[in-house]
Amino acid sequence: MEAFVHSMQAVAAERLSLDQDLRRAVEREQLRLFYQPLVSTGSGEIVGCEALVRWQHPLRGLVPPNSFIRLAEETGLISAIDTWVLRTASTQTTAWRRAGHPDLFVAVNVSGRELGRADLVDRVEAAVVESGLPPGRLELEITETTAAMQPADALDELRQLRRAGVMIAIDDFGTGYSSLSKLAMFPVDRLKIDRSFLSSIRQESDDDPLVAAMIGMAHGLGLEVTAEGVKTRAQLAFLRRSGCDLLQGFLFSPPIAAGQFQELRDGPPQRAWTA
């Protein structure tokens, strides 16, 4: 029993320390953005990227989001982090567009805790106005589970953003069990098929009827489809046959720093992407 108590005390102390450090992370400029390319299935060109936040902790090193985002949501710090990500990603994408890539867009994850807040629309609009990024070049991603649970006022907020030109995407699609009737009513432009659905594709001749059906359903609703977690040529071949629109995954690139992304975008499409 005593060992259990000491263990619980250690966990509580670790959480408190992490919370205190996280509260200082934004003001001390310890957050970093990495960008994972989004590749056109047809042309093999990089047409966008997803902005992914990391925390450069002075002692813990580069901390992945699954180690601090939930804590940020529970403590209310997620608003400051999401706002920083929106502004930084919008500013960086504007710089890339002005450097010769005018069609590039950026996808940013939005916490479910942020939906339904009265100021989300204002914060998004401020980010695009201050950065000069056209609203149509910004995509907000929310998970399917989050989308399925949203009340009417949160959906109205997303409709406002979409009317302003901002794109809306459902992330991790296929894992949240949302009804088709609700999906058809949801203000969305793109579905991102969860990476777990590609695990059955091992050879270039393999097919997955479920993934093909999801792509066909999305296209029937007038939506584009992104497949995330693409790792192999076999998965690439299947997604091409199935008519998937955009691809994301380690086959093309892991999340990389802004300078590396620009070098990759400026270079020719890799043979593995286009062959």
BELCORUR-V873616 format. One record per helix or strand of 3 or more residues. SS is the DSSP state (h for helix, s for strand). FROM is the first residue (numbers start at 1). TO is the last residue. If there is no record, write none. Layout:
# BELCORUR-V873616
ss=SS from=FROM to=TO
ss=SS from=FROM to=TO
This chain:
# BELCORUR-V873616
ss=h from=2 to=25
ss=s from=31 to=40
ss=s from=46 to=57
ss=s from=61 to=63
ss=h from=65 to=67
ss=h from=69 to=75
ss=h from=78 to=98
ss=s from=105 to=109
ss=h from=112 to=114
ss=h from=120 to=131
ss=h from=135 to=137
ss=s from=138 to=143
ss=h from=144 to=148
ss=h from=152 to=163
ss=s from=167 to=173
ss=h from=180 to=185
ss=s from=190 to=193
ss=h from=195 to=198
ss=h from=209 to=220
ss=s from=224 to=228
ss=h from=233 to=242
ss=s from=246 to=248
ss=h from=258 to=266
ss=h from=271 to=274
